[in-house]
Amino acid sequence: MELPHWTDIVKTGRFKELAPYDPDWYYIRAASMARKIYLRQGIGVGGFQKIYGGRKRNGSRPPHFCKSSGAIARHILQQLQAMNIIEVDPRGGRIITSQGRRDLDQVAGRIVVAP
């Protein structure tokens, strides 16, 4: 997975004030999204916007829920699809491929065995 050039300056949502401090945040988000599709098939960009959304602080006004960035979710889904981990579901959203399921099972098995 190649890292886009804008990962060091982009915010992950309009409710955020700063970009992420962790330089590996993009890989962590991609792994999280692959896991969520593994557990619950059929999630699309809008679903991930809701999952990774959060509370927008409005100063003295009351806070409200705000969705996260759709461009980040879309870009990660496109890269996972290019790696043949997920594919587009004809009913909507994305589903995991058999190769993607095998790869994620292997990674999970290595994590469980690790001391």
GUTI-707663 format. One line per 4 residues: number of its first residue (from 1); their letters; for each residue x, y, z of C-alpha. Coordinates in steps of 0.2 Angstrom, whole numbers, plus 2048, in hexadecimal, padded with zeros to 3 digits. Each point is the difference from the previous one (the first is absolute). Layout:
residues N
NUM> a> X,Y,Z; ...
//
This chain:
residues 115
1> melp> 800,800,800; 807,810,7FB; 7FF,810,80B; 7F8,80F,7F8
5> hwtd> 80A,810,800; 7F2,809,80A; 800,7F5,80F; 80B,80B,80B
9> ivkt> 7F5,810,7FE; 7EE,7FA,7FE; 7F4,7FF,80F; 7F6,7F0,802
13> grfk> 7EF,80A,802; 7F9,811,800; 7FE,7FE,813; 812,7FF,802
17> elap> 80B,80F,804; 811,7F8,7FB; 807,7F2,7F5; 805,7F0,809
21> ydpd> 810,7FF,80A; 804,7EE,7FB; 809,7FF,7F0; 7F9,7EE,7FD
25> wyyi> 7EE,805,802; 7FB,7FC,7EE; 806,7EE,802; 7F7,7FE,810
29> raas> 7F0,807,7F9; 802,7F4,7F1; 802,7F1,80B; 7F1,806,80B
33> mark> 7F5,802,7F0; 805,7EF,7FA; 7FC,7F8,810; 7EF,809,801
37> iylr> 7FC,7F9,7EE; 805,7EF,806; 7F4,800,80F; 7F2,809,7F7
41> qgig> 7FE,7FF,7EE; 7F8,80D,7F5; 807,810,808; 803,80E,7F4
45> vggf> 808,811,801; 7F1,808,809; 800,7F2,80D; 813,804,803
49> qkiy> 7FC,812,801; 7F4,7FD,80F; 80B,7F3,808; 80F,80C,801
53> ggrk> 7F6,80F,803; 800,809,810; 7FB,80F,80A; 803,812,7F9
57> rngs> 804,80D,80D; 7F7,810,7FC; 807,80B,80E; 7F3,806,80B
61> rpph> 7F2,7F9,7F5; 7FB,7ED,803; 80A,7F3,7F8; 7F9,7F5,7F2
65> fcks> 805,7F0,7F7; 809,802,7F0; 806,7F3,7F3; 812,7FD,7FC
69> sgai> 808,803,7EF; 7F9,7F6,7F2; 80F,803,7F5; 80B,7F6,80C
73> arhi> 7F4,7F2,801; 7FE,7FF,7ED; 813,800,7FD; 803,7F2,80C
77> lqql> 7F2,7F6,7F9; 806,802,7EF; 812,7FB,805; 7F9,7F0,809
81> qamn> 7F6,7FC,7F1; 810,802,7F5; 809,7F4,80C; 7F1,7F3,7FD
85> iiev> 7FC,800,813; 7EE,807,7FD; 7F4,802,7F1; 7F1,80A,7FC
89> dprg> 7F0,7F7,805; 7F2,801,7F3; 7F3,803,80E; 80B,80F,806
93> grii> 80F,803,80B; 80F,7F5,800; 803,7EE,804; 810,7F6,804
97> tsqg> 807,7F4,7F3; 806,7EF,804; 812,805,7FE; 7FD,80F,80C
101> rrdl> 7F8,7F4,80C; 80F,7F4,7FF; 80C,80E,802; 7F7,808,80F
105> dqva> 7FF,7EE,808; 812,7FE,7FE; 805,811,808; 7F4,7FC,80F
109> griv> 808,7EF,802; 811,807,801; 7FA,80D,80D; 7F8,7F3,80B
113> vap> 810,7F5,800; 80C,80F,803; 806,801,812
//
